[in-house]
Amino acid sequence: MGPNQNQSTETPNTNSNPQPATPTTPVEIQQDTLMGILCYLGPLVIIPYLTALSNPFVKFHVKQGIVLFGLVIVLYILGSMFLFSGLYQLVMLLNLGTLILTIIGIINVVGKKEVALPLIGQLADKIKI
């Protein structure tokens, strides 16, 4: 046998479908977490919408944050319309529900989860960004 017959020929890895870039450094992970949290803080959803839509994790939470913020605005308008009626308490109860959904969303971001919020998730899936 010649000296070159025992050598194996390895082909370089040519992956035609590269995986999307995932955050690997602590700074990138913290930035994604911060952008995800901003998604659930009312009008601050505009910051991740304008800066971090290239990240699928942030994009998922931006969609839910937009729907949740829209719901808060609708409830604010309804609350001001029914300020002196018996429906005001119902609107405030629904506002409490949006606060709970906000807390659940932030917990999902901190846990690095893409879990759809109840009622909000189905509407958020219909948003094309």
N, C-alpha and C positions, 0 to 999 in steps of 0.2 A: 504494500500500500504506500502510496505517496504521501507526503506531508500535508497536502491540501484535501485529501479524501476524508479525513476524520472531522473536519471542521463543518459545523452546521451553518447553513445560510439562513439568516433571520431577515425577514422583510420588515421594514419600518412600519409602524402603525399609522395607516392612512385612514383616519376616520372621516368619512364624508359628512357625517351628521354630528358636529361638535355639540356638546352639552351647553346649555345656557350658563353664563357666568354666575356662579353662586358666591355670595360673600364668604371670604375665607379669613380675612384679617379681622381682629377685634374691632377696628375702627369701622369697617364696612358693616359688620353685624350690628354695632351700636347705631350707625346711621340708619339702617333699615328699621331697627326697632323704634327709633325716634320718629321717622317718617310714618311708620305704621300707627304710632300713638297719636300723632297729629291728625291722622285721618278721622279720628273719633272725637275731636275737640271742636265741633261746630265749624265756624268759618275758616278755621286753620287748615281744613282739608284742602284748601287751594294751594298750600305750600307743597305738599307731596304731589298734588296733581300737576303742578308746573315743573317740578324738579326730578321726580323719581319714577315716572311712569314706565321706564325701561325695565324696571325690576318687577317680575310677575307677582311676588309676594306683596309688595307695596300697592301694585295695581289692584289686586284683589280687595285690599282693605280700603283703597280710595273709593272704589265703587260702592262698597257698603257704607262708607262714611258720607258720601254724597246723598244716598237715599235716606240715611238717618237724619242728616241735617235738613233735608227737604221736609221730612216728617215733623221735625221740631218747629220749622217755620210755619207749617200748616197748623200745628197745635197752638202756636203762639197767636196766630190770627183768629182761630176759633175761640181761644181763651179770652181774647179782647172783645169778641162779639158777644160771648155769653157771660160777661163779667158779672152781671147782676141777675143771673138766672140760676136755676137749679142745675143746669148742665155744666156750670163752671167746675164743680167738684169732679165730674167725669173727665173733663179735659185735663185737670190737674193730675188725676190718677193716670191718664195716658202719658202725661209728661213724666211722671215717675217711671213708667215703663220704658220710656226712651232713655232715661238716666241709667236704668238697669242694663239696657242693651248696650249703652256706651261702655259701661264697666266690663261687661262680658267681652266686648270687642277689644278693649285694651288688654284684658287678661289673655285673650287669644294671641294678640301681637307679642306680648312678652313671652308667651309660651311657644312662639314660632309656629303657630297653627293657622291654617287657612280653613276655618270652620265657619259655615254660613250662619249668620244670626237668624233667629226665628223671625219670620215674616219679612224681614229686611233682605235676607239672602236671595229669595226668589226674585224680588224686584231688581236687586243689584246684578243678577245674572243677565238681565235683559239690557243693561246699559252697555253700549259699544263705545269703548274708548280706544 
